[in-house]
Each structure stands twice: as structure tokens, then as C-alpha cells.
Amino acid sequence: MGRQLREDEWLSIFFWYEQYLNYDISKEFLSYKYCEISNGRQLNKYSLKLIKTKYKLYNLGMNINSQTGKATKKR
């Protein structure tokens, strides 16, 4: 298991995922960009589902910092 992705990395993944949803790029190219951004992780059905879920939450206005481990912890 690797490190968590930073906020700017998630934003670039969301950008490429949006291009994929608009049929501007293929799934293979999205897989290539995901592998490039996440330092070698492969795009499989689980990671695609994770991207889809995080993209939905991001469009609903949820803060990405609260999902990347950078948010302050509640005590």
C-alpha cells in the first residue's frame, strides 16, 4: 500500500476523469495518466470506483482535505 494522494494530485485525476466522462480520452489513456500521477498504481475496477465516488463527493462541495488525511482529527 502506498502513500495517500495529495490534493493537487486528486484535482488532476478529477480533470482526466472528467475528460474520460466526456469521451474525450479513452479508458487506457485515463489508466496511463492515473498510473503516472499515483506513481505506478494500476487503474482497476476498485480504483475506478474510488475515483467515481470521490468525484461525486467533490462535485457536491465536500472538501478534499478531509479525505486525504490532512484534516484535523476530532477528539
N, C-alpha and C positions, 0 to 999 in steps of 0.2 A: 504494500500500500504506500503510495507516495504522499507528497505534501498536498495541502489544500490549495486551490487556485486563488489567486489574488483577485481583487475587484476588477482591475483593468483587463485581466485575462478572461473573466466571465463576460465582460462587456464585449470583447472581441468575439468570443464564442457566440454570444447572442446576435451579433452583427451577421456572422456567417450563417447561423441558423435561420435568421430572417431571410437571407438570400436564398437559402435552400427551400424555405416555405413558399417563396415567390417563384420557384422553378428557375431561378437564375443560375444556380450551380447544381451539380449532381451530388448524390449521396457520397460517392467516392471522394469528390473534392472536399466535401464537408468533413469526411473522415480524415483526409490528409491534413486539413487545417487544424482539426481538433488534436491530432497527434503532434503537430508542430507546436501548438500553443501549450498543451499539457505535458510536454517533454516525454513523448513516447507512449502515452496511454492509447490503447486502441479504442475506436468507437464501436461499441457493441450495442445490443438492444437495451441493456440496462443503463449504459451511459447516455444513450439517446433519450431514454425515458426520463432520466435525471435532468437533462438539458431542457426537455419539454416542460417538466414540472417547474423548474427554476425560472424558465422564460415566462410561464404563465403567472407565477407569483411576482416576477419583476414588472410585468405589464399591469398588474393590479396595484402597483405602487409600493411593494414591500422593499425594504432596504436590503441591498446585497450584503452589506457589512454584517448584518445579523445572521447571515447564512454561511459566512466564510470563516468564522472563528475569531473575528476581530472585535466583535461587540462586547461590551462589558457584561460580566456574568451577574445574574441575580443572586443575592444571598439571603 
